[in-house]
Each structure stands twice: as C-alpha cells, then as structure tokens.
Amino acid sequence: MTSDRPHLYLDYNAGAPLRPQVRACVIDCLQETGNASSVHAPGRRARGRIEDAREAVARLCGTSARGVIFTSGGTEANVTALTPEWQGGDGPLYLNRLLCTATEHPSVLAGGRFPASQVATVPVDADGVVRLDALEALLAEGGPALVSVMAANNETGVLQPLEQIGALVKAAGGIFHVDAVQAAGRIALDLATWQVDAISLSAHKLGGPQGAGALVLKRAGVAPKPLLTGGGQEGRRRAGTENVAALAGFGVAATSAAADLVDMDRLRDLTGLLETGLRHICPQTVVFSQRARRLANTTCFALPGVAAETALIACDLAGASVSSGAACSSGKVAASHVLTAMGVDEETARCALRISLGWGSDRADVTRFLEIFADLAGRLVPRSRGCAA
C-alpha cells in the first residue's frame, strides 16, 4: 500500500470525525467570553447557546427540552441514571435492584451507584439479543428494579427489542434506562413506544465534540438523584459550569445527525458490500450477529487464527484505522466480554475486529479496505485455508 494516501478512518463507533459545521460553531464559541450563569450580556449569549443546543438534542430524541440534562459524556449520563434513588411522578421511588444485559458498556456493567450485591446480569442469545424470558423471570423475583439496556451494541451493532423490554419493565413497576449512545443518529429514537424513562447520549458519536453528552428524560418529573451537586446548573440536576462550546457543538451535531437518518440505507449498502467482500477474500471470515437486527454502519468480524492486535497493527501500517472487538487494557487485548456473553469461543473472540462507518464514509473507503484485507489475509493466513492472496 502507498504511504502518501490519506489515512482511512473506519472507527465511527469509537468517535466520529468532527463535522465541519460543528467545528465552525465551536471555534465561534471559543472566541466569546461569558459564564452561562451570569446575567450580563455575554452570560446571556452563552445561556442562549446552551438552550439552543438543548432544543436540538430534544428534537433528536423526540421529547421536550425540559427533559435534557447535559453531562460530560455518555459515561456520566449512564452513571447518573444508575442510582437506586429516583424521583417519581408521585414522590420518591427507591429501586432495590439493577438489571442489565451481559453485553452492556463497562460504565453500565460497573453498576453505577448500586452496590454490587444488587446488580444482576440478564443473559443474551448467540446473536447478542437479550433473552426476554430471562429478563421476565428476574423482574418477577423481587421489588422494583432499574433495567438498563443498550439500544445498539457498540461492538456488534445489534439492536435490542426495546419495545418488548419496556413493556416487561413497566408491567413489573420498574424504571427503564436505555444507553442510546451508539443508536442516536443511526435509528429513530422513540421514547414513548419504548416506554423508556431516560436515555444516554454522547456528542462525539454524532460528529460533535468530545466531552459532551446528555441524560434525556421522557418526563422531567421522573428523574434520578443528581450525581453532581453543589450548584444550580441544569435545573439543579447536574452541578458545574457548563462547557458552552462543547454543548453548542453537540446541538449542531444533533441537528445534523437527525438529518442523516435518511442516509442509513446508503450505509447499509456499504456494509453489505464490505461483508460480501470479506467472505469473498477469505471464506473462513466470521461475521458476528448476522441473524440479528443491526445498525446499518457496523460490522464485527474475525479472521480465525489472526489475533486482533496483529490485524490492527497491520491495518494501521497500511493506512486504515479500525477497532478491535475486544477490551484493551495496558496494551493487552482481552477477549471481548460481548462476544463471550454470546458464547463465542475465546480463540475466535480474540481475533475480532470492528469496522464502523459514518457520515464521511463512501464506496471508495470500503473498496480500499478490502484491498488492505486481501493483502493481510494473503500474508497472515495459510494458503491451505483458501484465502485469496
């Protein structure tokens, strides 16, 4: 591969490139001065930018701006939601359990403000879809529970049956939280149909700035106990001076992402082209969660016998940024907890890679990656296994 070509970015689920219109907004904000809590003119301008962003995020979610609580990102939004103490429509509500699927983001699996003894894991099937029978059985075991489910998995792209989950949670008198970080801007968000009480968002997955997110409530009166206290910001639901530039950029990204929903058919076609090409180059390629409903932009696959870290380095040297379907800690790649929960054997799970496309991706990107993959397979996979050189 030639080294003078632009680097190929195929890791939108980790963080989408900053949209040009977002960059312009952020730069404009950074040239202004003013604390959004101040009553003078610069402060009022800053407040106006935040409230415009709140309206844009609410439109993306199909809900009221009163329910948008800005945070520093998806993790903070998740941890805020994962608390035993909620304010319900009829007064305080105490939840004695947290139920979450085995394939959740680490910020949810850690349990938030629930003690470990009150956290239970709901199993998934071989495609990564929550087992509704297991969830129903767990809901029947005790008092009111908080159920937290990722709308779309960050590794496999699998979409969960949120409408059915929400019906089970509400029938059991629980609170339903959805981590919609990967889903926002890629599927329509329908809090009413899902019967969800709160969803988490992150700006940089939408092409916005890093360091901005939101917990969006279906009804402003049904809310978790604040995580950060000591100030009146965000209606006393999240203390701390607001990051005006990042939140304004979040609003622009939310507006652009809502418009991009019509682009999902194009990304689905590109993903189909990618997966067909992977199998043509090496028939042994494993594409995970093929039978499940998935995001249009996400492919998680493995080239058996080629460790993820080896493939990642080879792709990077060839000029392509992809991700591993595994957790990385201290430079070591471990088997993905998502694939393990799906019953994938550890050896195959350690070979998993993820490609995720987005607003800047095109057919040329997929074609170029397939060239890189063909070279990688030809060098790293024995010819006896039938992979094309």
VOGU-3710 file (C-alpha; in Angstrom, 3 decimals, decimal comma):
1> mtsdrphlyl> 0,000/0,000/0,000  1,237/3,510/-0,767  2,032/5,707/2,208  1,017/9,046/0,635  -2,739/8,285/0,665  -4,898/9,860/3,416  -5,440/7,622/6,425  -8,659/5,640/6,124  -10,887/6,156/9,164  -13,324/3,293/9,822
11> dynagaplrp> -13,955/3,668/13,554  -17,055/5,868/13,854  -18,415/3,879/16,817  -15,367/4,917/18,825  -15,758/8,538/17,768  -16,962/10,167/14,577  -14,836/12,826/12,881  -15,844/16,349/13,855  -18,372/17,682/11,358  -17,263/20,902/9,595
21> qvracvidcl> -20,326/22,825/10,785  -19,645/21,698/14,367  -16,032/22,839/14,144  -17,159/26,274/12,954  -19,647/26,560/15,828  -17,089/25,528/18,467  -14,457/27,955/17,172  -17,028/30,744/17,192  -17,958/29,950/20,803  -14,335/29,845/21,921
31> qetgnassvh> -13,901/33,426/20,753  -16,614/34,598/23,151  -16,485/35,172/26,905  -19,251/34,558/29,382  -20,453/32,191/32,072  -23,913/30,902/31,251  -24,987/31,557/34,846  -24,173/35,266/34,611  -26,934/37,802/33,960  -24,896/40,228/31,843
41> apgrrargri> -24,986/40,205/28,040  -22,060/37,778/27,473  -23,599/35,410/30,026  -26,977/35,610/28,337  -25,393/34,825/24,968  -23,743/31,754/26,468  -27,052/30,706/28,046  -28,772/31,138/24,692  -26,281/28,823/23,004  -26,869/26,133/25,627
51> edareavarl> -30,636/26,397/25,382  -30,478/26,216/21,576  -28,416/23,032/21,945  -30,927/21,646/24,443  -33,729/22,157/21,931  -31,709/20,436/19,182  -30,947/17,403/21,357  -34,595/17,198/22,394  -35,673/17,199/18,723  -33,263/14,337/18,003
61> cgtsargvif> -34,925/12,381/20,814  -38,491/13,426/20,027  -39,029/14,799/23,514  -39,237/18,042/25,488  -36,181/20,233/26,069  -37,117/20,280/29,777  -36,009/16,669/29,993  -32,455/17,215/28,650  -29,727/17,155/31,309  -26,315/17,948/29,847
71> tsggteanvt> -23,340/15,905/31,097  -19,666/15,415/30,252  -20,467/12,387/28,078  -22,192/9,029/27,859  -20,447/7,502/30,867  -21,560/10,274/33,205  -25,074/10,063/31,800  -25,145/6,314/32,464  -23,790/6,601/35,996  -26,294/9,369/36,759
81> altpewqggd> -29,150/7,125/35,679  -27,889/4,061/37,543  -28,982/5,026/41,042  -31,443/3,366/43,438  -32,985/6,781/44,200  -35,356/8,305/41,660  -37,994/10,989/41,915  -41,223/9,550/40,553  -44,342/11,334/39,461  -45,956/10,568/42,850
91> gplylnrllc> -42,876/11,138/45,019  -39,571/9,386/45,798  -39,033/5,959/44,296  -36,442/3,523/45,654  -35,234/0,736/43,368  -33,671/-2,248/45,069  -32,036/-3,870/42,022  -30,231/-3,090/38,790  -30,752/-5,475/35,885  -28,517/-5,059/32,841
101> tatehpsvla> -27,536/-7,307/29,958  -24,206/-9,120/29,813  -23,202/-7,118/26,714  -23,508/-3,604/28,161  -20,853/-0,893/28,114  -18,443/-1,096/31,092  -19,961/2,080/32,575  -23,228/0,156/32,998  -21,734/-3,193/33,982  -19,895/-1,395/36,824
111> ggrfpasqva> -23,320/-0,783/38,392  -23,256/2,973/38,835  -24,426/3,821/42,360  -25,892/0,376/43,035  -23,924/-1,899/45,381  -22,569/-4,989/43,625  -24,899/-7,211/45,645  -27,897/-5,530/43,980  -26,725/-5,933/40,374  -27,900/-8,867/38,255
121> tvpvdadgvv> -26,971/-9,686/34,663  -29,501/-10,688/32,028  -28,147/-13,241/29,514  -28,245/-12,807/25,740  -28,604/-15,334/22,942  -25,960/-16,368/20,413  -26,600/-13,216/18,360  -26,353/-10,899/21,354  -30,088/-10,239/21,719  -31,435/-10,087/25,276
131> rldalealla> -33,321/-13,173/26,377  -36,748/-11,798/27,218  -37,724/-14,913/29,172  -34,716/-14,466/31,466  -35,486/-10,762/31,954  -39,108/-11,510/32,801  -38,032/-14,126/35,352  -35,582/-11,710/37,012  -38,195/-8,954/37,164  -40,550/-11,339/38,964
141> eggpalvsvm> -38,018/-12,209/41,655  -38,118/-9,073/43,797  -39,185/-5,480/44,229  -38,970/-2,635/41,724  -35,879/-2,722/39,518  -33,984/-0,337/37,313  -33,392/-2,029/33,952  -30,579/-0,658/31,787  -30,204/-1,876/28,201  -28,001/-0,662/25,359
151> aannetgvlq> -30,166/0,194/22,344  -27,402/-0,742/19,899  -24,283/-2,634/20,868  -21,061/-0,719/20,308  -19,132/-3,813/19,134  -21,631/-5,811/17,064  -24,246/-3,178/16,243  -27,026/-5,477/17,489  -30,331/-3,709/18,140  -32,339/-4,784/21,172
161> pleqigalvk> -36,155/-5,263/21,174  -36,710/-2,145/23,280  -40,470/-2,007/22,891  -40,834/-5,517/24,300  -38,316/-4,855/27,071  -40,069/-1,632/28,038  -43,420/-3,411/28,283  -41,942/-6,010/30,650  -40,270/-3,364/32,818  -43,416/-1,269/33,150
171> aaggifhvda> -45,582/-4,312/33,893  -43,222/-5,025/36,801  -43,321/-1,435/38,075  -39,689/-0,641/37,233  -37,663/2,173/35,704  -36,246/1,701/32,198  -32,967/3,322/31,121  -31,537/2,961/27,618  -27,926/3,623/26,658  -28,567/5,153/23,231
181> vqaagriald> -25,001/6,383/22,693  -24,470/4,254/19,568  -28,079/4,379/18,385  -28,587/8,147/18,286  -28,439/9,469/14,743  -28,486/5,913/13,362  -32,025/4,858/14,248  -35,068/6,912/15,190  -35,288/7,349/18,964  -38,809/6,637/20,239
191> latwqvdais> -39,013/7,089/23,993  -42,794/6,769/24,044  -43,010/3,460/22,160  -40,074/2,023/24,112  -41,727/3,133/27,415  -38,306/4,350/28,466  -37,728/6,753/31,369  -34,272/8,023/30,361  -31,699/7,642/27,595  -27,985/8,450/27,463
201> lsahklggpq> -26,286/10,257/24,566  -22,732/11,268/23,663  -21,855/14,122/21,305  -18,700/12,687/19,775  -20,530/9,646/18,393  -22,589/12,074/16,295  -19,680/14,072/14,900  -19,739/16,518/17,806  -17,021/17,450/20,314  -15,666/15,050/22,894
211> gagalvlkra> -16,588/15,826/26,494  -20,308/16,496/25,990  -23,291/14,218/26,493  -26,797/14,139/27,915  -29,219/12,170/30,002  -32,603/12,742/28,375  -35,713/12,143/30,459  -39,052/11,169/28,979  -40,732/13,253/31,690  -38,799/15,925/33,569
221> gvapkplltg> -40,575/14,946/36,824  -39,301/11,347/36,744  -35,580/11,745/37,336  -32,612/10,117/39,099  -30,951/11,604/42,134  -28,260/14,018/40,872  -24,733/12,647/40,628  -23,028/16,046/40,908  -24,422/18,502/43,456  -23,475/21,917/44,778
231> ggqegrrrag> -24,678/24,232/42,026  -27,904/25,255/40,357  -26,913/24,376/36,801  -29,137/22,118/34,665  -32,129/22,835/36,876  -30,151/21,595/39,922  -29,896/18,199/38,254  -26,175/18,428/37,373  -23,878/20,910/39,108  -20,878/22,518/37,420
241> tenvaalagf> -20,210/25,352/34,994  -21,373/24,312/31,545  -18,912/23,696/28,707  -20,603/26,155/26,363  -18,508/25,465/23,252  -18,852/21,675/23,513  -22,580/21,821/24,231  -23,232/24,243/21,381  -21,307/21,877/19,091  -23,380/18,998/20,459
251> gvaatsaaad> -26,526/20,834/19,387  -25,240/21,339/15,846  -24,183/17,674/15,665  -27,613/16,556/16,907  -29,344/18,558/14,178  -27,036/17,116/11,507  -27,424/13,569/12,853  -31,219/13,829/12,748  -30,997/14,824/9,091  -28,598/11,922/8,433
261> lvdmdrlrdl> -31,197/9,272/9,326  -32,161/9,190/5,657  -28,533/8,229/4,905  -28,763/4,881/6,680  -29,780/2,991/3,531  -26,550/4,152/1,886  -24,504/2,944/4,868  -26,386/-0,372/4,898  -25,423/-0,896/1,263  -21,775/-0,121/2,054
271> tglletglrh> -21,815/-2,552/4,985  -23,284/-5,254/2,746  -20,573/-4,617/0,172  -17,951/-4,863/2,911  -19,217/-8,142/4,369  -19,615/-9,746/0,937  -16,070/-8,715/0,085  -14,634/-10,063/3,357  -16,134/-13,500/2,720  -15,056/-13,489/-0,919
281> icpqtvvfsq> -11,447/-12,778/0,054  -11,471/-15,370/2,843  -14,498/-17,684/3,164  -13,447/-18,537/6,733  -14,167/-14,972/7,855  -16,718/-14,963/10,682  -19,227/-12,091/10,753  -20,912/-11,895/14,145  -24,655/-11,390/14,812  -25,654/-11,905/11,180
291> rarrlanttc> -29,157/-13,089/12,084  -29,958/-10,153/14,366  -31,151/-6,652/13,509  -28,081/-4,438/13,469  -27,071/-0,859/12,941  -26,565/-0,066/9,275  -22,966/1,040/9,841  -21,385/-1,723/11,973  -19,561/-4,963/11,121  -17,828/-7,101/13,737
301> falpgvaaet> -15,838/-9,943/12,198  -12,905/-12,277/12,807  -10,255/-13,830/10,627  -9,697/-17,071/12,579  -6,092/-17,615/13,537  -5,118/-13,952/13,155  -5,026/-12,209/16,540  -6,814/-8,862/16,705  -3,708/-6,959/17,788  -1,768/-8,361/14,824
311> aliacdlaga> -4,508/-7,406/12,378  -4,930/-3,956/13,943  -1,243/-3,153/13,581  -1,197/-4,463/10,005  -4,215/-2,341/9,091  -2,768/0,733/10,742  0,551/0,337/8,920  -1,427/0,010/5,677  -3,236/3,250/6,447  -6,576/2,101/7,876
321> svssgaacss> -7,959/2,798/11,353  -10,227/0,012/12,568  -11,046/-1,211/16,049  -10,811/-4,443/17,962  -13,955/-6,118/19,163  -12,133/-6,545/22,454  -11,283/-4,517/25,506  -7,782/-3,098/25,633  -6,034/-2,593/28,956  -2,366/-1,827/29,494
331> gkvaashvlt> -1,613/-2,647/25,874  -3,088/-6,145/26,058  -6,164/-7,227/24,119  -8,514/-9,498/26,048  -11,405/-11,494/24,651  -14,466/-9,258/24,233  -16,992/-9,623/27,049  -19,713/-9,028/24,447  -18,655/-11,968/22,262  -18,006/-14,131/25,326
341> amgvdeetar> -21,565/-13,470/26,528  -22,787/-14,578/23,096  -20,992/-17,914/23,523  -18,160/-17,219/21,067  -15,083/-19,271/21,935  -12,174/-17,307/23,373  -9,782/-18,043/20,494  -12,195/-16,624/17,914  -13,166/-13,710/20,153  -9,506/-12,679/20,402
351> calrislgwg> -9,464/-12,297/16,602  -12,437/-9,934/16,415  -12,235/-6,623/14,551  -14,860/-3,926/14,152  -15,476/-1,593/11,236  -17,955/1,232/11,736  -18,901/3,703/9,017  -20,438/7,147/9,198  -21,249/10,474/7,634  -17,932/10,769/5,787
361> sdradvtrfl> -17,691/7,166/4,535  -18,092/6,219/0,880  -17,736/3,275/-1,503  -14,079/4,102/-2,151  -13,345/3,616/1,563  -14,838/0,112/1,529  -13,005/-0,804/-1,674  -9,710/0,404/-0,256  -10,191/-1,528/2,993  -10,948/-4,724/1,081
371> eifadlagrl> -7,637/-4,275/-0,755  -5,901/-3,974/2,612  -7,761/-7,010/3,973  -6,849/-9,114/0,927  -3,175/-8,276/1,430  -3,427/-9,003/5,157  -5,156/-12,358/4,603  -2,666/-13,320/1,910  0,251/-12,702/4,249  -1,126/-13,928/7,577
381> vprsrgcaa> -3,448/-16,816/6,693  -2,014/-20,101/5,364  -2,848/-20,644/1,669  -4,189/-24,078/2,567  -7,170/-22,394/4,195  -8,304/-20,976/0,887  -7,921/-17,224/1,398  -7,176/-15,158/-1,673  -3,760/-13,562/-1,852
//
